[in-house]
Structure formats: structure tokens, C-alpha cells
Amino acid sequence: MTADENTTDGSDTTDRVPEEMNLEELREEIQTIDREIVELIAQRTYVADTIAAVKGEKGLPTTDEKQEEQVMERAGRNAEQFDVDANLVKAIFRLLIELNKVEQRSNR
């Protein structure tokens, strides 16, 4: 068990549902989730940068509309699977894609 899995009083919150948690525990859970989201964005950015390097080596264009369409479709399906607003998820992925493209262009 890591320190992230404990509340400040040392009790384990990982096996508790939100309805059983107090406000402070819920906020700590949000903090943990937010940190994980940022970590995943960093990982995704690293992989996107690697893709950009491969594209640069092979003389491929920065933009691949077919691939972007597939990413957006997958994002929508994942949103539905987890009962999250697909438009929100797609907007987030559109932003991530656009930021990656800007980064790729600036590094060429």
C-alpha cells in the first residue's frame, strides 16, 4: 500500500466507494486522479513526440487525418464505455492532438 492510498488518518480509502467517504477523503481522491491524468498526458506526449521524430526521419507529414479520425472515434467509444460525455472526451482529445501537432511543427 502506498501513501497515496491512505487518508491523512492512515485509513485505507481504496476499497471504499465515494458514498462512504467524507469530503476530505473525496478531495484527496480527486487529487490522486488529477495527478494520474497528468502522468498519462505526459506519457502520451512522450509517445507523440517519438512519433513526430519517426515522421521527421521518414519525411512524413505532421498531420495524418485518417489517424486523427481513428483517435477521435476511439475516444468516443471509450467515453460511451465509461458513461462519460463523448463530446467532452472528444474535445479533450482534439486539444491533445492539436497541441501535439503544434509541438511537432515547432520541432521540424
GUNU-388537 format. One record per residue: residue number from 1; x, y, z of N, C-alpha, C, CB in turn; residue in one letter. Coordinates in pm, whole numbers, plus 50000, padded with zeros to 5 digits. Each point is the difference from the previous one (the first is absolute). Glycine has a CB too. Example, Ala and Ser with C-alpha at 12.3 -4.5 7.8 and 13.67 -1.06 7.14 Angstrom:
GUNU-388537
REC   pos   n_east   n_north    n_up   ca_east   ca_north   ca_up   c_east   c_north    c_up   cb_east   cb_north   cb_up   code
REC     1    51319     49431   50780     49911      50119   50000    50090     50120   50000     49811      49883   50125      A
REC     2    50154     50222   49803     50082      50119   50006    49923     50109   50073     50118      49937   49785      S
//
This chain:
GUNU-388537
REC   pos   n_east   n_north    n_up   ca_east   ca_north   ca_up   c_east   c_north    c_up   cb_east   cb_north   cb_up   code
REC     1    50084     49882   50000     49916      50118   50000    50088     50123   50000     49816      49877   50121      M
REC     2    50151     50221   49793     50079      50122   49993    49936     50107   50086     50077      49942   49769      T
REC     3    49999     50165   50251     49947      50113   50078    49878     50060   49931     50230      50047   50088      A
REC     4    49765     49944   49778     49887      50055   49926    49870     49927   50031     50157      50068   49821      D
REC     5    49852     49808   50224     49881      49922   50027    49945     50022   50139     50084      49832   49841      E
REC     6    49981     50246   50238     49958      50025   50136    49946     50141   50016     50168      49836   50080      N
REC     7    49740     50180   50010     49956      50134   50036    50100     50053   50101     49754      49947   49957      T
REC     8    50229     50178   50082     50094      50059   50096    49996     49930   50134     49973      50217   49884      T
REC     9    49917     49713   50147     49993      49929   50128    50049     49856   49989     49808      50146   50065      D
REC    10    50243     49817   49816     50057      49868   49982    49901     49894   49955     50162      50063   50170      G
REC    11    49711     49970   49820     49902      49900   49957    50005     49983   49849     49853      50055   50196      S
REC    12    50123     49826   49759     50005      49966   49858    49871     50046   49933     50151      49802   50047      D
REC    13    49860     50275   49842     49880      50046   49928    49983     49928   49867     50026      50223   50109      T
REC    14    50069     49689   49853     49993      49940   49868    49885     49902   49984     50243      50028   49986      T
REC    15    49707     49913   50124     49892      49905   49991    49864     50062   50033     50162      49822   50059      D
REC    16    49835     50308   49957     49875      50066   50037    49940     50069   49879     50084      50032   50234      R
REC    17    49786     49965   49758     49930      50071   49893    49983     50145   50042     49879      49788   49926      V
REC    18    50112     50303   49976     49989      50142   50035    49890     50032   50102     50085      50047   49773      P
REC    19    49804     49881   50220     49890      50027   50092    50039     49978   50146     49841      49935   49819      E
REC    20    50263     49985   50204     50045      49970   50136    50113     50091   50046     49932      49765   49962      E
REC    21    50112     50327   49952     50114      50085   50031    49954     50138   50043     50140      49872   49836      M
REC    22    49939     50190   50252     49967      50137   50040    50059     50098   49898     49994      49933   50245      N
REC    23    49977     50194   49770     50040      50102   49903    50152     50003   49983     49798      50134   50061      L
REC    24    50276     49861   50046     50147      50004   49991    50053     49879   49924     50010      50128   50216      E
REC    25    49935     49755   49811     50043      49879   49930    49967     50009   49851     49966      49867   50211      E
REC    26    49918     50187   49758     49962      50017   49860    50094     50096   49929     49763      49954   50060      L
REC    27    50274     50154   50006     50093      50097   49941    50138     49937   49979     49873      50188   50110      R
REC    28    50169     49730   49983     50127      49930   49985    49995     49904   49882     50041      50020   50246      E
REC    29    49844     49915   49737     49982      49910   49887    50009     50076   49868     49856      49850   50142      E
REC    30    50081     50267   49852     50008      50086   49881    50146     50040   49973     49766      50086   50044      I
REC    31    50307     49950   50060     50141      50038   49983    50080     49884   49941     49981      50158   50195      Q
REC    32    49994     49722   49851     50070      49882   49949    49965     49978   49853     50000      49897   50230      T
REC    33    49872     50113   49738     49955      49982   49862    50060     50107   49910     49786      49896   50081      I
REC    34    50215     50229   49966     50057      50109   49921    50147     49975   49970     49837      50159   50103      D
REC    35    50238     49795   49996     50141      49969   49981    50016     49888   49896     50050      50071   50239      R
REC    36    49864     49829   49768     50006      49890   49904    49967     50047   49859     49937      49841   50183      E
REC    37    49967     50249   49804     49966      50056   49869    50120     50072   49941     49759      50023   50070      I
REC    38    50307     50059   50012     50117      50075   49952    50111     49903   49960     49940      50195   50149      V
REC    39    50079     49700   49930     50102      49900   49966    49968     49934   49866     50041      49958   50245      E
REC    40    49834     50009   49731     49961      49939   49873    50016     50098   49883     49839      49854   50124      L
REC    41    50131     50272   49898     50022      50101   49896    50149     50009   49967     49796      50130   50077      I
REC    42    50288     49867   50026     50145      50004   49978    50046     49879   49920     50029      50128   50214      A
REC    43    49919     49755   49819     50036      49878   49927    49954     50009   49854     49985      49867   50213      Q
REC    44    49893     50181   49769     49946      50013   49864    50083     50099   49919     49769      49945   50085      R
REC    45    50269     50166   49977     50081      50102   49934    50136     49943   49960     49882      50179   50131      T
REC    46    50179     49743   49957     50128      49937   49970    49988     49909   49877     50063      50010   50244      Y
REC    47    49833     49909   49752     49981      49910   49886    49972     50081   49874     49911      49821   50153      V
REC    48    50009     50284   49858     49972      50086   49884    50127     50066   49950     49768      50041   50086      A
REC    49    50320     50001   50005     50128      50058   49959    50085     49897   49927     49991      50157   50195      D
REC    50    50005     49720   49850     50074      49892   49935    49944     49975   49860     50050      49895   50223      T
REC    51    49818     50107   49766     49936      49986   49868    50044     50114   49909     49802      49885   50104      I
REC    52    50204     50235   49950     50043      50115   49921    50143     49981   49950     49848      50149   50133      A
REC    53    50239     49797   49951     50138      49975   49959    50005     49898   49886     50080      50053   50233      A
REC    54    49840     49842   49778     49995      49899   49894    49947     50061   49871     49965      49818   50172      V
REC    55    49930     50263   49839     49945      50068   49882    50106     50088   49936     49771      49995   50102      K
REC    56    50304     50077   49982     50105      50088   49948    50107     49922   49926     49955      50157   50186      G
REC    57    50087     49730   49870     50103      49916   49938    49953     49944   49866     50085      49943   50228      E
REC    58    49785     50027   49765     49946      49938   49878    49942     50103   49903     49951      49797   50134      K
REC    59    50056     50331   49904     49948      50105   49913    49849     49999   49988     50211      49989   49877      G
REC    60    49722     49960   50225     49853      49994   49998    49942     50132   50050     50007      49751   50036      L
REC    61    49872     50282   49919     49937      50124   50046    49961     49992   50149     49915      50040   49766      P
REC    62    50080     50076   50296     49961      50008   50141    49859     49950   50021     50154      50193   50031      T
REC    63    49755     49847   49881     49859      49968   50015    49965     49871   49926     49949      50244   50023      T
REC    64    49980     49669   50047     49948      49876   49942    49851     49996   50035     50227      49874   50020      D
REC    65    49693     50180   49890     49857      50015   50028    49930     49867   50027     50003      50203   49857      E
REC    66    50038     49692   50072     49939      49869   50022    50029     49953   50143     50024      49943   49753      K
REC    67    50098     50072   50292     50036      49959   50135    49926     50085   50104     50226      49927   49917      Q
REC    68    49765     50203   50058     49927      50087   50092    49854     49959   50011     50155      50188   49943      E
REC    69    49785     49776   49945     49861      49955   49999    49985     49872   50083     49966      50104   49772      E
REC    70    50130     49806   50215     49995      49876   50077    50013     50028   50150     50099      49877   49804      Q
REC    71    49988     50216   50231     50017      50037   50142    49870     50057   50055     50245      50047   49962      V
REC    72    49689     50038   49959     49876      50062   50046    49888     49896   50014     50069      50214   49889      M
REC    73    49923     49693   50016     49899      49894   50008    50024     49914   50123     49977      50000   49750      E
REC    74    50150     49967   50274     50035      49918   50117    49968     50075   50129     50182      49887   49867      R
REC    75    49844     50243   50135     49969      50080   50119    49850     49999   50027     50200      50147   49954      A
REC    76    49720     49864   49941     49856      49995   50016    49951     49866   50053     49981      50165   49816      G
REC    77    50075     49727   50131     49962      49866   50047    50040     49981   50147     50026      49909   49765      R
REC    78    50095     50136   50269     50044      49988   50139    49912     50082   50093     50234      49964   49921      N
REC    79    49726     50153   50035     49911      50084   50082    49869     49928   50026     50105      50208   49905      A
REC    80    49838     49734   49991     49874      49927   50016    50017     49881   50094     49932      50071   49769      E
REC    81    50180     49860   50219     50024      49883   50085    50001     50039   50148     50132      49895   49814      Q
REC    82    49921     50223   50215     50009      50045   50139    49891     50099   50038     50244      49964   49987      F
REC    83    49655     50049   49927     49886      50087   50026    50042     50144   50029     49876      49802   50087      D
REC    84    50213     50248   49826     50048      50138   50009    49954     50071   49874     50203      49935   50143      V
REC    85    49771     50193   49867     49955      50080   49886    50102     49990   49886     49877      50158   50156      D
REC    86    50083     49784   49733     50090      49979   49885    50049     50132   49944     49880      49788   49947      A
REC    87    50036     50314   50052     50043      50130   49948    50112     50060   50084     49770      50038   49910      N
REC    88    50220     49946   50221     50105      50049   50089    50131     49925   49975     49827      50059   50173      L
REC    89    50166     49810   49820     50120      49918   49979    50062     50034   49865     49904      49815   50143      V
REC    90    50015     50197   49754     50052      50033   49867    50064     50139   50000     49823      49854   49895      K
REC    91    50120     50240   50177     50059      50134   50008    50137     49994   50065     49770      50102   50013      A
REC    92    50244     49819   50090     50129      49985   50068    50102     49937   49904     49884      49976   50224      I
REC    93    50074     49921   49705     50092      49935   49907    50034     50091   49883     49907      49780   50065      F
REC    94    49997     50299   49889     50029      50095   49892    50107     50099   50047     49763      49978   49911      R
REC    95    50226     50068   50213     50100      50092   50055    50137     49932   50008     49820      50117   50131      L
REC    96    50184     49760   49918     50126      49927   50009    50063     49983   49862     49916      49880   50204      L
REC    97    50004     50084   49698     50050      49982   49864    50055     50131   49946     49835      49815   49962      I
REC    98    50091     50292   50054     50044      50130   49948    50129     50045   50068     49762      50061   49952      E
REC    99    50249     49920   50179     50122      50036   50071    50118     49917   49951     49864      50066   50200      L
REC   100    50113     49805   49775     50107      49915   49947    50044     50046   49862     49911      49808   50133      N
REC   101    49993     50232   49783     50035      50047   49865    50080     50129   50006     49793      49892   49910      K
REC   102    50169     50198   50178     50075      50126   50016    50143     49968   50044     49787      50126   50060      V
REC   103    50227     49784   50033     50133      49960   50049    50081     49935   49887     49906      49968   50233      E
REC   104    50029     49946   49689     50070      49934   49890    50048     50101   49897     49860      49796   50036      Q
REC   105    50056     50299   49931     50038      50102   49900    50115     50087   50049     49764      50001   49918      R
REC   106    50233     50031   50210     50105      50089   50054    50135     49928   50008     49824      50123   50130      S
REC   107    50174     49744   49876     50124      49924   50009    50057     49960   49865     49921      49919   50216      N
REC   108    50011     50115   49677     50048      49963   49865    50092     50105   49946     49792      49874   49958      R
//
